[in-house]
Amino acid sequence: MKISKMMTHARAAIGAAIVAGSAAAAAFPAHAQDAGNYPNRAIRLIVPFAAGGGNDIFGRLVGAKASEILGQQIIVENRPAAAGRVAAEFVISQPADGYTLFIGASGVMSIAAAVWPKLNYHPTKNFIALAMIADFPLVLVSPVQFAPKTVAELVAFAKANPDKSTYASTSPAFTLSTELLKLKTGMPGVMLPVKSSMEMVQCVAQALCLMAISDGPPAIPQIKDGRVRAIAVTGSERSPELPDVPSMKEAGFPEVNAKLWSGAFAATGTPPAIVKKLEDVFQRAIADPGVSARLKTMAVNPGTISAAQFQKLIEAEIDVYAQVVKAANLTFE
């Protein structure tokens, strides 16, 4: 099956997942169990990447508002290692009592389950989705010192200079997106591993690599300061925060349609009443006008779907990404 057909099927599968999630949410009974005095001490919010990256920014922004709503401190703790997998394993090793929560991203959850069949956790069996914080397209950036200003020019430059055709990546989410670009254009490219999406953008700014496909929060300030050049935004539409940057569809590569998300999770086994309380708190935090406005300035869409819809979407994505990995013949250490 071609990647283009897979992406069409992906959109259909995800759409069906959301519809199914809506029905499930409507039928879900109210929790009778009382959350009691939860929380009566500080909550840890584990971010699986280094400080400064998109997920770290999301976690701190939403965590601060959730802390305010709960009336209890939420402490963000960064645990970058193994593309986020170590942090995920840590969370499920802790007591499932609502005091250790997780900022999960596409790369650590649905994509990880697709690329590592023997993963030590499962995103929907070991975790309970509380809220989608945001979903977002990605932006392809390149050094301002290099000549390419369009996707076509970047592809031509990479083919003419294969020794310089490297890209930075912090997780399979960004690797998979870049490999999809390579697959659709025939350009070469060797991955340089880094610890966060902020480091991905810095790699480009310092001309240590040819490109990176990054999330918006760490990239947009660098783009606006003229430290990196935005070549294109993944998907079919331009970003309101980058109105002069063409979409991949406009650039002639509509199949490079990567879109990622970030969300808040609790470990499976957390008491239902606590889960319900956390769902409500995080949904309120994301919907807060100040938080929502701040998220939009980072070229992301604040999450609006229910926790049940989010859980279904993740399940659908696992199958979709597994097909893409197979078609591109990708392997991950």
N, C-alpha and C positions, 0 to 999 in steps of 0.2 A: 504494500500500500504506500502511495506517495505521501510525503510530508504534508503537502497541501490538502489532500483528502483527510489526513489525520487531524489537521487543525480544524477543518470543517466539522468533522465528527466530534472534536474536542468541544467546540462551541455548543453543539447540539447536546452532548453529554452533560456539560456543565449547566446548560439551561434546564435540562430535565431534572438535574440534581436539585436545582433551586426550587422548581415546582414541587418536587417530592418533599423537599425540606419544608416548604410552606404548609403542606398538608400535615406533615408530622408535627410541626409546631402547633398547628391548630388543635390537633388531637391530644397533645401532651398534657397530662393532668397537672394541676397545681400541686406543689410539694406541701405535704402536711407537716413535715418535720420542721421544728423551730431551729433556727441557726444559733439560738442562745446568745451568748455574749461575744460571738465571733465578729471581728477579730479583737482579741484582748492583748495582743503584742504585735510587734513589727512583722510585716510580710516581706519576704524576699521575692524580687522579680528578676528571674535569671534571663540575661541576654546572651545568646550563644556566639556573639561576635565582639570584637574590640570596640572600645569607646569611639564615638565619632561617626560610625556608620549609620545607615538608614534605620536599621532595626533598633539600634541604641537610642537614636533620636526619638523614634516612635515610642519606645518603652518609657523613656524619661518624661516625655510630654504627657502621654496618657496616664502613666503611673502617678504623676504629680496630681492630676485632677482626680483620679480614683482615690488617692490618699486623702484628699480634701473631702470627698464625698463620704468615705468610710470613717473619717475621724481617727485614722491610725496611720502610722508611718509605713510607706512602701519603699524599700531600699533596693535600688537597681544594682545588680551584681553581674559584671561581665565575666564570661567564662569562654574565651575564644580558643578553640582547638578542634582539629579534625572536621572543619567545615560545619561546626555547630553540633556535631553528633555527641561529643563528650558532655556538653551542657544538657542535652536532652536526656541522656542516660543518667546524669546526676539528678535531674528533677524527679524522674520516676523511681530513683533509689531512696528518696526522702519520704517521710510519712505523708500520706495523702490526706492532709488535714486543712488544706487551703492556705498554709503559711509559706509554701514554696510554689510560686507560679512561674510561667514560662512565656517568653516572647518567641513564638515560633514563626518562621518564615517559610515561604514556598520551598526554598532549597533544603531546609532542615526537615521538612515534613513531607509533602506529597512527592517532590522530586527525589528526595533521599530514599523514600520507599521504592521508587521506580528504578533507581540506579544501583542500589545496594540490596539485593534480594535477601541477604542474611543480616540485615540491620538488626541491632539489639533492642529496638523498640519499634512500635508501629504508631503512626500519627493519629489514628482513630481508635485503636484498641487500648493504647496506653495513655492517651491524652483525651481530655474533654475540651472541646472548643468553647470558649467563653464569649469571644467577640472578634470579628474581623476589624482590625484597626484601620487598614487602608488597602486598596489595591492600586496598581500603578503600572504604566508603561515604563520602559527603560530608555536610557539615552546613550547613544554611541558617541564617545568622545575620543579625540586624537590630539597630539601635541600641537600647539600653535606654531612651533618651530618647523614643523613638517609641512610640505606643500599641499597635500590633499585637503579639499574643502567640501567634497561631496562623497557619497558612498561609492560612486563609479570611480572617482579619482583615487579613493582609498584602496579599492580593490586592485586597480592598475598598479599603484605604488607597491602594494604587498607582493603582487606577482613579479614585479621587476626587481624587488629587493627582498627576497624570501628570508635572508639573514636578519633583516630588521622587522620582520612580521611576527611580533610577539604581542600577546594580550594579557592583561592582569585579570585575575579572578580570585574571589574569596570563597566561593562555594559552587556546587554543581548548578545552581540556578543561573549564575552568570556564565559558567562554562557552557552549559547547554544552549543558552541564548546565542553565545558567540559561535559555537560549533554549528548552530543552525544557519547563521549568517555565512559561515565558510561553506557549508553544504550547498546553499542556494547561489553562491557567487563563484565558487571554485577557487577562492583565495586561500593561500597558505596561512598558517598561524600556529605558534607554539605558546602554550599557557605558562604564565609566570604566577605561582601561587603567592597570595598575600593574606593578611589576617582580617581585613575589613574592607568594606567598599570605600571608605575614606582613603585607605592605602592604595586601592585601585586607581582612584582619581589622582592621587599624588604621584603614582608611578607614571601616569600619562603627563602630568604637569611638568615633571622633571625629565621628560623625554626618555625614560628608561624602558618604555614599551610603546608600540605603535598605536594601541587602542585599548579601550575597555568599554564594555556595555554595563553601565552602572544604573543604580536606582537614583532618583532625583535628589534626595536630601543632601548627600555629600557632593554631588556633581554641580547642581545649579549655582551655588555661590561661586564656585571656581570658574564656571562658564561666564557668569556675569562680571566677574573680576578680570576676565580675559586671560586666565591662566591655562585653560584648556579650550579646545574648539569643539563645539557640539556639531556633529555631522548629521545625525538623524535621530528621530524618536521612534522606537519600535511601535508597530501597529499601523492603523489606518488614519489616525487623527493627530493633528498637532497638539502640543501641550499649551494650555493657556499661559503658563509661566515662561514658555520658550516659543513665542508666536512666529519668530523668524526662522525656526528650525523645521525643516520638512519632515514629514512622517516617512517611514520606510515604504509605504505604499506610494507616496508621491515620488520617492527616489527610485521607484521601479522594482522594489522587492517586497511586495505585499505579504509574502509568506513569512517574513521575519516579523512575527506578530506576538512576540513574547510579552507577557503581562504577569507580574508577580504580586504577592500579597504579604501582609504581616498581620499576626493576630495574637491574642492572649489566650493561654491555656492553663488548665489545672490537670493534675494527675488523675487518672482513672482510680476510683475508689474514694474520692473526696465526697463527703456526705452531701446528698442531694440538696439540702437546704442551703448549705454553704455555696454550692455550685450556682444555685439560683440567685443567691445574693450577689455573687461575683459577676454573674452575667448581667444583672441589672446595673451594677455599679460601672462596669466597663462600657456597657452600651451608653449609659448616661454620660460618661466621661468623653467618649468619642463624639457624641452628639452635642456636647457643650459648644456654644458659638465660638468661643475663643480658641478651643482646641481644633475644631473643625476648620476655622479660618487659617490657623497655623499650618495644618496639614495641607491645605490647598496651596499655600505658598511654596510647598516643597514638590509641587507637581504630582500630588497623589490624590486619590479620591477617597474621602473618609468612608469607612465601612458603614453600610446601612442594612445588610442582611441579618437575619436572626442567627443565633448560635446553632440551631438545628440546620438551617440552610448552609451555614459555613461548614459544618461537619460533613454534610452530603457532598458539597463541592469538592472537599479534599479527597473523599473517596473516589469521585469521578476522575479527578486529576491524576491520581496514581496510575490508573490504567492508560490514560492518554500519554503521559510522559514515558511510560515503559515502552510504548510503541515507537515513540520518537527516538529513544535511546537505541532500540533495536535497529531501526531503519538507518540511523547514522553510524551504526557499528561503533558505539562509544563504550569505552571501559573506564572505570574509575578505581583508583587505589583505595 
